[in-house]
Amino acid sequence: SVWGKKVELMLLDAGKNVSLPIESLRPLDNKFRFRNFVEEVHLVNLLPAGGSGRWPEVACETLLEILEQFDMMVYVEIAGKSPSGTVPVQMFLKLLVGTGVQFVSVGEKLIQAGLAIPSVKRKTPPILEYVKKSSLNSNQVLPLPIPVTNAGLNGSDTSLSVSWISPLQPPIPEFLAAPSHVDWEGNIYLCPLTPNQDNLRIICNVLDSKYQGSSPRPVDRYWSMGQSAISRWDLDGRWYRAKVLVVNFDECTVQFVDYGTVELCKVEDMRKDLFMTEVPVQCFPIQLDNIQPVGDKWEQSVLDFLHSTVVDQTLDVVITSSLMDTGENMSRRYSGKLTTRAGLDIGHLLVRNGYARDSEGN
């Protein structure tokens, strides 16, 4: 609203109202037009002490004082859905008591202050049951707290600690495979026909059954590099296992691990609840044996030609070498020869057409 030369605004990423001079406002640049970084929540099963539907100012001020004492950092459990649009939650503060840890309910503190009453019979919250059963001490790892003025209501986020299982080594050095992707380094991602093609079909069917028509939770909106995910590819609408490579404002660059392909996915099409974690990744990269780019790196036109020639085709594969990469991913690196069913060697094809040179420089 506007009063004279001042305007009252709600800061969407801070969740508070401010009054500012009109001349201090500027148009919002398009690059900042994305989702708010705040979720609006309410304490579940709690009513104002007066019995009315509106919280008195003293209760709001007391709640703010309680949260400020803990630097606005709380532990949150989602407690269902609400038709009002705000998320019902239980909110907890962490106290260090001696060498142990104690969680205190924010709602209980309001009740003890005489500012709120419970609307239903209260049960021991799951987070308190967890602390009670595990007898945590101050050195043990706890779930991360959530900033009250920042985003993200914490569900069970297994994707932070779970990595997809590395692909199995080919059982024999010669086999049939269908390439699915060619990357900028000239790696060709192969999916052996047996049994991986059947595995891919099963993986897709399971993920589609879990996520078709689903809606993202608040926790599904926030990602970090290297995190495992289930992501929807917008071209076919199906769900795939993925790994986050780059995090942007409202989208992530992900690699669909079973195909090697790299795509942009909107965060609304990504989920943190992981399924099929016991199944290894179904593809692996291979470098063509004894060939190199003509220059310092592979040209895009060459990679485009290679992609159009091999992707989704059935090829004969011969593995000629295998080395373990001792880097962060501890992945196995393969070299080999790819041949079409008609007997055309892909490496020789690139060399003869001037797209590559052999390792001897000829």
Backbone hydrogen bonds in HBPLUS format (Angstrom, degrees):
<---DONOR---> <-ACCEPTOR-->    atom                        ^
c    i                          cat <-CA-CA->   ^        H-A-AA   ^      H-
h    n   atom  resd res      DA  || num        DHA   H-A  angle D-A-AA Bond
n    s   type  num  typ     dist DA aas  dist angle  dist       angle   num
A0008-GLU N   A0001-SER O   2.78 MM   7  5.34 164.2  1.80 159.8 165.4     1
A0003-TRP N   A0006-LYS O   2.83 MM   3  5.30 162.3  1.86 147.9 154.0     2
A0006-LYS N   A0003-TRP O   2.94 MM   3  5.30 164.0  1.97 130.5 134.8     3
A0022-ILE N   A0005-LYS O   2.89 MM  17  5.66 163.6  1.91 147.8 146.8     4
A0007-VAL N   A0020-LEU O   2.86 MM  13  5.57 160.1  1.90 160.4 166.0     5
A0020-LEU N   A0007-VAL O   3.00 MM  13  5.57 165.4  2.03 156.9 156.6     6
A0009-LEU N   A0018-VAL O   2.76 MM   9  5.38 164.9  1.79 164.7 169.1     7
A0018-VAL N   A0009-LEU O   2.79 MM   9  5.38 154.5  1.86 151.4 159.8     8
A0011-LEU N   A0016-LYS O   2.77 MM   5  5.54 160.7  1.80 173.2 167.0     9
A0014-ALA N   A0011-LEU O   3.06 MM   3  5.37 161.3  2.09 112.5 118.2    10
A0015-GLY N   A0011-LEU O   2.74 MM   4  5.70 134.7  1.94 159.6 173.0    11
A0024-SER N   A0021-PRO O   3.04 MM   3  5.57 159.4  2.08 114.2 120.8    12
A0025-LEU N   A0022-ILE O   3.12 MM   3  5.70 169.3  2.14 120.7 123.3    13
A0032-PHE N   A0029-ASP O   2.96 MM   3  5.67 162.6  1.99 121.4 127.1    14
A0033-ARG N   A0030-ASN O   3.08 MM   3  5.24 166.0  2.10 113.7 115.1    15
A0034-PHE N   A0032-PHE O   3.08 MM   2  5.83 123.4  2.42 107.8  92.1    16
A0087-VAL N   A0040-GLU O   2.97 MM  47  6.39 163.3  1.99 142.5 143.7    17
A0042-HIS N   A0087-VAL O   2.94 MM  45  6.13 150.7  2.03 141.6 141.9    18
A0089-VAL N   A0042-HIS O   2.94 MM  47  6.10 159.4  1.98 162.0 164.9    19
A0044-VAL N   A0089-VAL O   2.95 MM  45  5.48 162.2  1.99 150.3 151.4    20
A0119-SER N   A0045-ASN O   3.16 MM  74  4.93 165.1  2.18 108.8 111.7    21
A0047-LEU N   A0117-ILE O   2.88 MM  70  5.33 164.2  1.90 161.7 166.7    22
A0117-ILE N   A0047-LEU O   2.88 MM  70  5.33 155.7  1.94 147.6 154.6    23
A0051-GLY N   A0048-PRO O   2.97 MM   3  5.50 162.6  2.00 118.0 123.8    24
A0049-ALA N   A0115-LEU O   3.19 MM  66  5.04 148.8  2.29 114.9 109.9    25
A0059-ALA N   A0056-PRO O   3.10 MM   3  5.48 126.5  2.40 105.1 117.7    26
A0060-CYS N   A0056-PRO O   3.25 MM   4  6.66 157.8  2.30 151.4 157.5    27
A0061-GLU N   A0057-GLU O   2.90 MM   4  6.15 160.3  1.94 155.0 160.4    28
A0062-THR N   A0058-VAL O   2.96 MM   4  6.08 154.3  2.03 141.3 148.3    29
A0063-LEU N   A0059-ALA O   2.94 MM   4  6.14 158.9  1.99 147.1 152.8    30
A0064-LEU N   A0060-CYS O   3.00 MM   4  6.24 158.8  2.05 146.3 152.0    31
A0065-GLU N   A0061-GLU O   2.96 MM   4  6.22 155.0  2.02 146.0 152.8    32
A0066-ILE N   A0062-THR O   2.92 MM   4  6.20 158.0  1.97 152.3 157.9    33
A0067-LEU N   A0063-LEU O   3.03 MM   4  6.30 164.9  2.05 153.9 157.2    34
A0068-GLU N   A0064-LEU O   2.90 MM   4  6.06 157.4  1.95 150.2 157.0    35
A0069-GLN N   A0065-GLU O   3.10 MM   4  6.28 142.2  2.24 142.8 151.4    36
A0070-PHE N   A0067-LEU O   3.00 MM   3  5.38 146.6  2.12 106.6 116.5    37
A0072-MET N   A0067-LEU O   2.83 MM   5  4.81 159.0  1.88 144.3 140.5    38
A0071-ASP N   A0068-GLU O   3.10 MM   3  4.84 155.3  2.16 111.1 107.7    39
A0073-MET N   A0070-PHE O   3.05 MM   3  5.85 156.6  2.10 123.3 128.5    40
A0148-VAL N   A0072-MET O   2.67 MM  76  5.27 167.6  1.68 164.3 165.4    41
A0074-VAL N   A0146-ILE O   2.96 MM  72  5.23 175.7  1.96 140.9 140.5    42
A0146-ILE N   A0074-VAL O   2.47 MM  72  5.23 175.1  1.47 164.4 163.7    43
A0075-TYR N   A0092-PHE O   2.88 MM  17  4.97 168.5  1.89 146.5 150.2    44
A0092-PHE N   A0075-TYR O   2.77 MM  17  4.97 157.4  1.82 151.4 156.5    45
A0077-GLU N   A0090-GLN O   2.91 MM  13  5.21 156.9  1.97 152.5 158.2    46
A0090-GLN N   A0077-GLU O   2.88 MM  13  5.21 153.8  1.95 147.8 156.6    47
A0079-ALA N   A0088-PRO O   2.84 MM   9  5.41 172.7  1.84 146.1 143.6    48
A0085-GLY N   A0082-SER O   3.39 MM   3  5.92 169.8  2.40 113.9 116.7    49
A0106-VAL N   A0091-MET O   2.92 MM  15  5.65 172.7  1.93 147.2 149.1    50
A0093-LEU N   A0104-VAL O   2.78 MM  11  5.10 157.6  1.83 145.5 152.8    51
A0104-VAL N   A0093-LEU O   2.82 MM  11  5.10 160.4  1.86 147.7 154.5    52
A0095-LEU N   A0102-GLN O   2.69 MM   7  5.04 166.5  1.70 161.8 165.8    53
A0102-GLN N   A0095-LEU O   2.77 MM   7  5.04 163.9  1.79 154.6 157.5    54
A0097-VAL N   A0100-GLY O   2.96 MM   3  5.17 147.8  2.06 126.0 134.5    55
A0100-GLY N   A0097-VAL O   2.86 MM   3  5.17 157.4  1.91 134.1 134.0    56
A0138-SER N   A0099-THR O   2.82 MM  39  5.51 152.0  1.90 142.1 142.7    57
A0109-LYS N   A0105-SER O   3.20 MM   4  6.54 150.2  2.30 142.5 149.8    58
A0110-LEU N   A0106-VAL O   3.14 MM   4  6.52 150.8  2.23 148.6 156.1    59
A0111-ILE N   A0107-GLY O   2.97 MM   4  6.29 152.2  2.05 147.6 155.8    60
A0112-GLN N   A0108-GLU O   2.84 MM   4  6.08 164.3  1.86 154.1 157.8    61
A0113-ALA N   A0109-LYS O   3.03 MM   4  6.17 137.5  2.22 135.7 146.6    62
A0115-LEU N   A0110-LEU O   2.99 MM   5  5.39 155.3  2.05 169.7 162.1    63
A0114-GLY N   A0111-ILE O   2.91 MM   3  5.13 158.1  1.96 109.1 115.6    64
A0128-LEU N   A0125-PRO O   3.01 MM   3  5.41 128.3  2.28 109.2 122.2    65
A0129-GLU N   A0125-PRO O   3.04 MM   4  6.39 153.1  2.11 151.3 159.9    66
A0130-TYR N   A0126-PRO O   2.86 MM   4  6.09 151.2  1.94 148.8 156.7    67
A0131-VAL N   A0127-ILE O   3.17 MM   4  6.41 154.8  2.24 137.0 142.6    68
A0132-LYS N   A0128-LEU O   2.91 MM   4  6.11 160.2  1.95 147.7 153.5    69
A0133-LYS N   A0129-GLU O   2.92 MM   4  6.07 164.3  1.94 152.8 156.0    70
A0134-SER N   A0130-TYR O   3.02 MM   4  6.05 156.4  2.08 147.4 153.6    71
A0135-SER N   A0131-VAL O   3.04 MM   4  5.82 128.3  2.31 142.7 151.5    72
A0140-GLN N   A0137-ASN O   3.13 MM   3  5.75 165.5  2.15 121.5 125.8    73
A0150-ASN N   A0147-PRO O   3.20 MM   3  5.08 163.7  2.23 102.5 105.7    74
A0161-SER N   A0158-THR O   3.14 MM   3  5.73 141.9  2.29 114.4 122.7    75
A0162-VAL N   A0158-THR O   3.11 MM   4  6.12 136.3  2.30 152.3 165.1    76
A0281-VAL N   A0165-ILE O   2.79 MM 116  5.91 158.4  1.84 158.1 158.0    77
A0319-ILE N   A0173-PRO O   2.83 MM 146  5.01 163.3  1.85 148.5 153.8    78
A0175-PHE N   A0317-VAL O   3.07 MM 142  5.38 151.2  2.16 140.3 149.0    79
A0317-VAL N   A0175-PHE O   2.81 MM 142  5.38 160.4  1.85 166.3 173.0    80
A0193-LEU N   A0176-LEU O   3.01 MM  17  5.88 166.9  2.02 133.3 136.3    81
A0177-ALA N   A0315-LEU O   3.04 MM 138  5.55 155.7  2.10 151.1 158.7    82
A0315-LEU N   A0177-ALA O   2.91 MM 138  5.55 173.5  1.91 164.8 166.5    83
A0178-ALA N   A0191-CYS O   3.03 MM  13  5.37 164.6  2.06 134.5 136.0    84
A0191-CYS N   A0178-ALA O   3.30 MM  13  5.37 145.6  2.43 114.5 124.1    85
A0312-ASP N   A0179-PRO O   2.78 MM 133  5.62 172.0  1.79 156.6 155.3    86
A0180-SER N   A0189-TYR O   2.84 MM   9  5.68 154.9  1.90 154.2 162.1    87
A0189-TYR N   A0181-HIS O   2.84 MM   8  5.22 168.9  1.85 154.6 158.5    88
A0183-ASP N   A0187-ASN O   3.02 MM   4  5.46 155.7  2.08 149.3 155.9    89
A0186-GLY N   A0183-ASP O   3.06 MM   3  5.49 161.7  2.09 117.2 120.1    90
A0188-ILE N   A0286-ILE O   2.96 MM  98  5.29 174.4  1.96 149.4 150.9    91
A0286-ILE N   A0188-ILE O   2.90 MM  98  5.29 138.9  2.07 128.8 141.0    92
A0190-LEU N   A0284-PHE O   2.85 MM  94  5.52 168.7  1.87 154.7 151.7    93
A0284-PHE N   A0190-LEU O   3.08 MM  94  5.52 145.0  2.20 140.3 150.0    94
A0197-GLN N   A0193-LEU O   3.40 MM   4  5.22 155.3  2.47 111.4 118.0    95
A0198-ASP N   A0195-PRO O   3.14 MM   3  5.67 124.1  2.47 113.6 125.8    96
A0199-ASN N   A0195-PRO O   3.13 MM   4  6.41 155.4  2.19 147.9 155.5    97
A0200-LEU N   A0196-ASN O   2.82 MM   4  6.10 154.7  1.88 154.9 160.7    98
A0201-ARG N   A0197-GLN O   3.23 MM   4  6.48 156.0  2.29 142.0 147.5    99
A0202-ILE N   A0198-ASP O   3.08 MM   4  6.39 158.2  2.13 149.7 155.3   100
A0203-ILE N   A0199-ASN O   2.84 MM   4  6.10 165.4  1.87 156.6 160.7   101
A0204-CYS N   A0200-LEU O   2.98 MM   4  6.15 171.4  1.99 153.4 155.4   102
A0205-ASN N   A0201-ARG O   3.02 MM   4  6.18 158.2  2.07 145.6 151.8   103
A0206-VAL N   A0202-ILE O   2.96 MM   4  6.19 160.9  1.99 154.6 159.1   104
A0207-LEU N   A0203-ILE O   3.00 MM   4  6.23 172.1  2.01 158.2 160.1   105
A0208-ASP N   A0204-CYS O   2.86 MM   4  5.93 160.5  1.90 150.1 156.0   106
A0209-SER N   A0205-ASN O   3.03 MM   4  6.12 157.7  2.08 142.3 148.4   107
A0210-LYS N   A0206-VAL O   3.07 MM   4  6.32 140.4  2.23 143.6 154.5   108
A0211-TYR N   A0207-LEU O   2.96 MM   4  6.05 153.0  2.04 151.2 157.7   109
A0212-GLN N   A0208-ASP O   2.92 MM   4  5.27 159.4  1.96 143.4 144.8   110
A0214-SER N   A0211-TYR O   2.92 MM   3  5.07 160.8  1.95 135.7 132.3   111
A0220-ASP N   A0217-ARG O   2.96 MM   3  5.23 142.6  2.11 107.5 118.6   112
A0221-ARG N   A0218-PRO O   3.16 MM   3  5.73 164.9  2.19 118.1 120.9   113
A0227-GLN N   A0224-SER O   3.19 MM   3  5.76 157.4  2.24 138.7 139.1   114
A0226-GLY N   A0244-VAL O   2.73 MM  18  5.06 162.7  1.76 141.8 145.7   115
A0244-VAL N   A0227-GLN O   2.86 MM  17  5.29 166.4  1.88 154.3 158.8   116
A0229-ALA N   A0242-ALA O   2.97 MM  13  5.03 156.9  2.02 137.0 133.6   117
A0242-ALA N   A0229-ALA O   2.83 MM  13  5.03 153.7  1.90 156.0 148.9   118
A0230-ILE N   A0271-ARG O   3.07 MM  41  5.15 156.7  2.12 146.6 151.0   119
A0271-ARG N   A0230-ILE O   2.82 MM  41  5.15 150.4  1.91 150.6 159.8   120
A0231-SER N   A0240-TYR O   2.86 MM   9  5.41 159.5  1.91 159.9 161.4   121
A0240-TYR N   A0231-SER O   2.76 MM   9  5.41 160.1  1.80 151.5 157.2   122
A0232-ARG N   A0269-ASP O   2.91 MM  37  5.33 153.0  1.98 157.7 163.6   123
A0233-TRP N   A0238-ARG O   2.96 MM   5  5.83 156.3  2.02 171.6 172.6   124
A0237-GLY N   A0233-TRP O   2.75 MM   4  5.47 137.6  1.93 155.7 169.9   125
A0257-VAL N   A0241-ARG O   3.18 MM  16  6.11 126.8  2.48 121.4 134.7   126
A0243-LYS N   A0255-GLN O   2.94 MM  12  5.26 136.4  2.13 134.9 148.4   127
A0255-GLN N   A0243-LYS O   2.86 MM  12  5.26 156.9  1.91 148.1 155.2   128
A0245-LEU N   A0253-THR O   2.73 MM   8  5.45 164.9  1.75 159.0 162.1   129
A0246-VAL N   A0253-THR O   3.17 MM   7  4.89 157.4  2.22 133.3 136.6   130
A0253-THR N   A0246-VAL O   2.86 MM   7  4.89 156.2  1.92 136.9 144.9   131
A0248-ASN N   A0251-GLU O   2.90 MM   3  5.32 146.7  2.01 157.8 167.4   132
A0267-VAL N   A0250-ASP O   3.18 MM  17  5.81 166.2  2.20 126.1 127.8   133
A0252-CYS N   A0265-CYS O   2.77 MM  13  5.39 160.3  1.81 158.0 161.8   134
A0265-CYS N   A0252-CYS O   2.80 MM  13  5.39 166.0  1.82 160.4 165.0   135
A0254-VAL N   A0263-GLU O   2.85 MM   9  5.58 164.2  1.88 171.0 170.9   136
A0263-GLU N   A0254-VAL O   2.90 MM   9  5.58 156.9  1.95 159.6 166.4   137
A0256-PHE N   A0261-THR O   2.86 MM   5  5.52 152.2  1.93 159.8 167.5   138
A0259-TYR N   A0256-PHE O   2.96 MM   3  5.67 164.4  1.99 125.3 130.1   139
A0260-GLY N   A0256-PHE O   2.78 MM   4  5.61 144.7  1.90 159.7 168.3   140
A0269-ASP N   A0266-LYS O   2.82 MM   3  5.43 158.4  1.87 117.7 125.2   141
A0270-MET N   A0267-VAL O   3.18 MM   3  5.16 148.2  2.29 114.7 111.3   142
A0279-VAL N   A0276-MET O   3.42 MM   3  5.62 165.4  2.44 104.4 108.6   143
A0287-GLN N   A0334-TYR O   2.97 MM  47  6.32 161.7  2.00 140.0 143.9   144
A0336-GLY N   A0287-GLN O   3.03 MM  49  6.44 147.6  2.14 162.0 166.9   145
A0289-ASP N   A0336-GLY O   2.83 MM  47  4.90 150.9  1.91 144.9 143.6   146
A0359-SER N   A0290-ASN O   3.00 MM  69  4.95 140.5  2.16 118.2 117.9   147
A0292-GLN N   A0357-ARG O   2.71 MM  65  5.39 155.1  1.77 163.3 171.7   148
A0357-ARG N   A0292-GLN O   2.93 MM  65  5.39 166.2  1.95 155.9 160.5   149
A0302-VAL N   A0299-GLU O   3.08 MM   3  5.30 123.6  2.42 100.8 114.6   150
A0303-LEU N   A0299-GLU O   3.04 MM   4  6.41 162.7  2.08 155.3 160.1   151
A0304-ASP N   A0300-GLN O   2.79 MM   4  6.00 154.5  1.86 152.1 159.6   152
A0305-PHE N   A0301-SER O   3.02 MM   4  6.20 154.5  2.09 138.0 144.6   153
A0306-LEU N   A0302-VAL O   2.84 MM   4  6.14 161.5  1.88 152.3 157.7   154
A0307-HIS N   A0303-LEU O   2.80 MM   4  5.96 157.5  1.85 146.5 153.1   155
A0308-SER N   A0304-ASP O   2.93 MM   4  6.16 167.6  1.94 151.3 154.2   156
A0309-THR N   A0305-PHE O   2.99 MM   4  6.11 135.0  2.20 140.8 153.1   157
A0309-THR N   A0306-LEU O   3.21 MM   3  5.07 128.6  2.49  91.1 104.8   158
A0310-VAL N   A0306-LEU O   3.03 MM   4  6.17 155.2  2.09 154.4 158.5   159
A0311-VAL N   A0307-HIS O   3.04 MM   4  5.45 157.2  2.09 142.5 149.7   160
A0313-GLN N   A0310-VAL O   3.06 MM   3  5.46 153.6  2.14 137.9 134.9   161
A0316-ASP N   A0339-THR O   2.76 MM  23  5.07 168.0  1.77 163.6 162.0   162
A0339-THR N   A0316-ASP O   2.95 MM  23  5.07 155.8  2.01 146.8 153.1   163
A0318-VAL N   A0337-LYS O   3.00 MM  19  5.20 152.9  2.07 150.3 155.2   164
A0337-LYS N   A0318-VAL O   2.90 MM  19  5.20 152.0  1.98 145.2 152.5   165
A0320-THR N   A0335-SER O   2.87 MM  15  5.72 157.1  1.92 134.2 141.4   166
A0321-SER N   A0335-SER O   3.35 MM  14  5.23 156.7  2.41 134.1 130.0   167
A0335-SER N   A0321-SER O   3.05 MM  14  5.23 153.7  2.12 144.3 142.6   168
A0323-LEU N   A0333-ARG O   2.88 MM  10  5.19 161.5  1.92 149.4 155.2   169
A0333-ARG N   A0323-LEU O   2.65 MM  10  5.19 170.8  1.66 169.2 168.6   170
A0325-ASP N   A0331-SER O   2.66 MM   6  5.27 160.7  1.69 161.6 167.1   171
A0330-MET N   A0327-GLY O   3.26 MM   3  5.46 142.0  2.41 103.8 114.0   172
A0346-ILE N   A0338-LEU O   2.94 MM   8  5.70 169.3  1.95 157.3 160.9   173
A0340-THR N   A0344-LEU O   2.93 MM   4  5.15 160.2  1.97 138.2 140.9   174
A0343-GLY N   A0340-THR O   2.86 MM   3  5.21 163.3  1.88 114.4 118.9   175
A0349-LEU N   A0345-ASP O   2.97 MM   4  6.18 149.4  2.06 146.9 156.3   176
A0350-LEU N   A0346-ILE O   3.07 MM   4  6.39 153.5  2.15 149.5 154.8   177
A0351-VAL N   A0347-GLY O   3.13 MM   4  6.44 160.7  2.17 150.3 155.4   178
A0352-ARG N   A0348-HIS O   2.91 MM   4  6.02 171.4  1.92 155.5 157.9   179
A0353-ASN N   A0349-LEU O   3.24 MM   4  6.28 142.7  2.39 139.8 148.3   180
A0355-TYR N   A0350-LEU O   2.81 MM   5  4.88 140.6  1.97 163.2 158.3   181
A0354-GLY N   A0351-VAL O   3.10 MM   3  5.24 165.1  2.12 111.7 113.8   182
A0361-GLY N   A0358-ASP O   2.86 MM   3  5.47 164.3  1.88 123.0 127.7   183
